[in-house]
Amino acid sequence: MAWLLVIVAGLFETGFAVSLKLSDGFTRPWPTIGFCVFALASFGLLTLSLKKLDVGPAYAVWTGIGASGTAIYGMAFLGDLVSALKIVSITLVIIGVIGLQLSGSASEPGDRPPRPGSG
């Protein structure tokens, strides 16, 4: 369940990055509101997921999904340049995200030693 939150948070990260572009420097109200909503949702879900996941892999997956999703959206809908190198690079990011997710992160708080100052 925690990994699902990270994935959805990564998709919301794509939403806030695209909204940031569309806001034209926060001068257009609806994209600016979209940015705020997507950003709050993204950070909120990431925060919830970090209660059960290690920060390194979770953050890497979150940013990987956001970066890949934003690049794909830009190429598909915003007229960003499409190149073989971009597609290969996005593919490598996605492979890295999958590898980090599969590398293992504690899924239950009892699976890891207590954090300093937490107990």
Secondary structure, DSSP 8 states (H G I E B T S, - for coil): -HHHHHHHHHHHHHHHHHHHHHTTTTTSHHHHHHHHHHHHHHHHHHHHHTTTS-HHHHHHHHHHHHHHHHHHHHHHHS-----HHHHHHHHHHHHHHHHHHHT---SSGGGS---TT--
